[in-house]
Amino acid sequence: MPRMLRDRRLVLLLCGAALVCAAALLTPLPSPAQIQQWAGEAGPYFPLLFFLAHTVLTVAPVPRTVFTVASGLLFGPAVGLTVAVGASVLSAATAFLLVRAYGRDRVSIYLDHPTVRLVDERLHRRGWLAVGALRLIAFAPFSVVNYCCALSSIRFWPYLGATVIGILPGTAATVILADALTGGTHPVMVAVSIGCIAAGLLGLAVDQRWKPAVEAPVAALD
């Protein structure tokens, strides 16, 4: 330990970390209601800029949940849900088309992972129904499902329709609960959020219990 403390760089790093922690503890943070108020005062183009950032960044393996929570916190249930669902659907479509255009052989070598294999197995057995189930249950990352669907034989429009249906319950629940942190959410909206969560759990139970009559052999990604 004394040797470590002799290293000036380590000491400076520890001091810097201590200062950051102290500043975080002593600086008053804005409440969720204040954050939503600032977003409303940012101008009419702020939701559009957020929408574009959400769309572009979630094409890459960036967690979609962060943007979904932020949508509810910043814009409330109505605008927040519109932004979150619209950007998610556009991001899913963009990722699908880009991977299809780039080529299966070039992309598949980067997706050799057990989760990817499991997603591919479900897509191979159930098609667009699997897309809806994967979106509803959300056990696999949003971007991984996009890539796997593009590498499979599923057609674009069934994929996009199943994506819209599958993401609605979970996205609505997350946006409404995030908006509830501001204290301005009507109890009916909270009930809707609980209903959406229940729909997701029901989808999980159905998906786990449903077994196809005949299971085709799983096609390897590579």
N, C-alpha and C positions, 0 to 999 in steps of 0.2 A: 504493500500500500504506500509506504513512504516513497518508493521509487516512482510509482505512478504520479504522485503529487509533484515530483520534480519536473515532470514534463509540462512545459508551459502551455502547449497547445491543449492538453487535456484539462488543465486548470481553467484556461479561458473558456473551453467548451462547457465545463460544469458551471462556471459563473454565468455564462450566457443562458444556459438552461434554467438556472435558478431565477435569473431576472425575468425571463419569459413567464415562468410559473407565477412569480410574484405579481407581474403585471396583469396576468389573466385573473388572478384572485382578487386584486384590488380594483380593477377597472369595472365599472358598472356595465353590464351587458343589456342590450335592448330586449324588451319583452317580445313575444310573438306578435302581439297586437301592434306594437310599434314597427316591427319589420313589415307587416302587411300594409301599414299606413305609408311607410316610406316607398314601398313598391307602387302604391297607388299614385303617389306624388312624382314618381319617376317619369311619367309621361306615357302617352299611348303606344309608343314604340317599344317599351320595355318588354311586354309580353311577347312581341314578335321576335325580339332579339333572344329572349330566353327560349322560345320555341325553336329557333334556328340552332342555338347551342345544344339544346337537348337532342335534336335530330342528328346533328353531325357527330357529337361526341359518343352517343350510344351506338353508332355504327361500329365503332371500335369496342373492345371489351371493357367499357366503362359501366359501372353499376347503374341501372336505370332507376333503382329505388331512390337514390339520392335526388334525382330530378323530380320524381313523383312526389316525394315529401315536400320538396321546395315549391312545387306547383301549388299544392294546397295551402302551404304557409304564406306564400307571396300573393296569390291571386284569389283565394277563396274557393268554395266548392264548384261553382258554375264555370268560371273562366279557368280555374285550375284543372278541372277534369277535362275540359276541352283541349287545353294545351298539352296535358300529359298524354291523353289518348291519341290526339292527332300527331304529336311528335313521335310517339312510340310506333305508330303504324307506318308513318313515313320512313322512320329509321329502319324498321324491319323490311320494308319494301326495297329501300336503297341497298341494304346489306345483301339481301337475296339477289338482286340484279347484278351487283358488283361481283359477287362470288361466282355467279353463273357466267358472267362475261369473262372473268379472269381465268376460269377453267378449273374443273374438278381435280385434275391430276396435279396441278400446281399448288392448290390450297390444301388438299387432303393430307399431305405429308406433315402439316403443322398441327393436325387435329387428332393425333394418336394419344388419346386420353380415355380412361375408363368411363368418365361421364359422357364423353362424346360417343363412345361405343354404345352406351345404354340408350342415349337419345336416338342414335341411328337405328337401333333395334326396334324401338317403338315406331319410328317413322316407317320402317320397312313393313311392319305388321299391320299398321292401322291407318296410314296415310293422313288425310286432313283431320280425321278424328284425333289422331295422336298429336297434331299441332295444337288443337284446341285444348286437349288435356294437359300438354306440357306448359301451355301458357297459363291455364287455370291453376295448376298446382305450383308452377314456378319452382320446381326443385332444381332445375338447371338454369344457369345464367341466360339472360335474354339474348345476348349476342351469340352464345354457343348454339342455341336453338335456331337462330337465323342462319348461321353458317351450315349447320347440319341439314336444314331443310333445303338450302340451295344446292348442297352436294347430293341430295336424294333425287328421286324421280318425280316428286310432287310438283304439280303445276302451280303457276304463280297465283291465279285468282282464288282457288280453294285454300291455298296457304294464307293469303291475305285475309280472306273472310274468316277463317278459323282463328287467325291472330286477333282480329277485332273482337270476336265473341269471347275468346279466351282471356284477354287482358282486362276486359271491362270490370268484372267483379273486384279483382284485387286492386286495380288502379283506383276505382271509385272508393273502396274502403280506405286505402292509404291517403288519398287526397282529403277525404272528409275528416278523418282522424287528425291529420296534420292541421287542417283549418280549425278543428275543435280546440287546439292549443291556444288560439287567439281569444277564446271565450265567447265568440259571436255565433257559434253554430247552433242551429235550432235542434231540439231533441229529436225531431223526426229525421233529420239528416244523420244523426248518430245511429238511430235505429236502422236506417238504410245501410250504413256502413257495417253494422253487425250482421245484417242480412247478406251482404256481399261476402263477408268472411265465412258465414255459414255455407254459402253457395260454393266457395272454394274448398271448404272441408268436405262437403258432400261430393264434389268432383273428385277429390283425392280418394275417398272411400270407394266410389264407383270404379275408378280407374284401377285401384289395387285389387278389387274383387273380380273384375271382368277379365276372363281369359278367352282368347279366341279359340274357336273349335279346332282349327288347323293352323299351326305356326309354321310359316315358311322359313327356310334357312336364312340367317342374317347375312347380308352382304357386307363384306369388309370395306372400309372406306378406301383402303389403298389397293 
